[in-house]
Amino acid sequence: MITVPIGALEVAMVQSGARAADTLRDTTEFARRIEDLGYLRLWYAEHHHSPAIGAFPPVVLTAHAAASTSSVRLGSGGVLAPNHAPIMLAEQFGTLAALHSGRIDLGIGRGPGTFDEPTARALRRGAGPTTDDEYRDDVSAILRLLVDEVALGPLPEPWLLSSSTAGAALAAELGLPIAFAHHIRPENTLAALDHYRERFSPSRWCARPRVLIGVETVCAETQKEAAWLAGPMDVVKVGLLKGRGDFPFPTPEEAATHPFTAQETRALTSFRAHQAHGSPDTVAQHLTDLVDLTGADELMLVTPVHALAERLRSYELVKQYAVPAG
C-alpha cells in the first residue's frame, strides 16, 4: 500500500487534432474527478509556446478549479517566479487563499517554461536568464509580500519547486517545503534531498523538512496497455532531450510509428526505470519503493497520456492502492 498522501499534477497536454478549448474543458472534469477520488492536491504547471502543452496560467486554472470543487487543495506546480512581478504573485495567490481558505498552494519555480528563446525574453520583458541571487530575491520578496502587504486572511501554502541541489539549498535556507521534480531529473533526487535535509532552517512556513516527490505515473490494467499509453510522451521526451519543445503531443497510434534511435531508446528506458509505469501492482510497488528510497512525505503523480478517460483511469487504479487520507 502507498502510505503517504498523493496528489496530481495537471500538465494540460493538447491532444493531436484537438483545440486548446477542448483541453480547458477537460481540466474542469479532471479537477472534479481528482477530488472525487480523494487526491490531496491538484497543481497546475506553467508552460508557454508549446504545441503539446496548453499555455494556461496556473493562477487562472487554480481559480477556475477552486470554483468547481470544494475540498481538494489547488495551486501552482509551479508558477515561474522570473516571469512575474513578486507583488503580482503575492496578490493573486493571496486573494485565492482568502477566497478558498485552507485550499490554496503556491508552488514557485525558476525555469522559463519554454524552449523558445524569444518567448522567454518576452515573458521577462527583454531580460536574460535570472541569476541565482535574482531568483532568491524574487522568492524572498513573494514570501514577504504575502505577509506584509497582502495578508487578506489565510495565506497560501508556499512550496519551492526544484530539480537540482541548488534549488534544494534555497528551499532549505528559506525554510520551505520542497517539491522535487523526480519526473524531470531523477538522477538528482537523492543528493538534492540529502542537501535539503542537512541544511534545513525552520521558518514560519515549515517547522521541519517536508518533501513532495513528483513522479511520472502511467497505470493501466496491463503492462502492455500502459506502454501504449506512455508512447506519446516518449515522442515529446525525445524532443526535450534535444532541447526542443516544438513536438506536438501525438496519439498513441501516431507514437507507435515514431522511429526512435538506439540512443533515444536507451535514454527512455533509463528514465522509465525511475518512474512508475505498468499494471496496478507494478505501479503501486514502484511508488512504495520510491517513498522508501527518498523518505518522501507526499507523492504527486504526473500522468501525460492522450485521452482524459485513460488518464483518469490511471489515477483511479493507483488510488485503490493508497491508504485513505486522514
Secondary structure, DSSP 8 states (H G I E B T S, - for coil): -B-S-EEEEE--B-BTT--HHHHHHHHHHHHHHHHHHT-SEEEE----S-SSB----HHHHHHHHHHH-SSSEEEEEEEEGGGS-HHHHHHHHHHHHHHSTT-EEEEEE-S-S-S-HHHHHHHTTT-----HHHHHHHHHHHHHHIIIII--SS--EEEEEESSHHHHHHHHHHT--EEE-TTT-GGGHHHHHHHHHHH----SS-SS--EEEEEEEEE-SSHHHHHHHHHHHHHHHHHHHTT-----B--HHHHHT----HHHHHHHHHHHTTSEEESHHHHHHHHHHHHHHHT-SEEEEE---SSHHHHHHHHHHHHTTB----
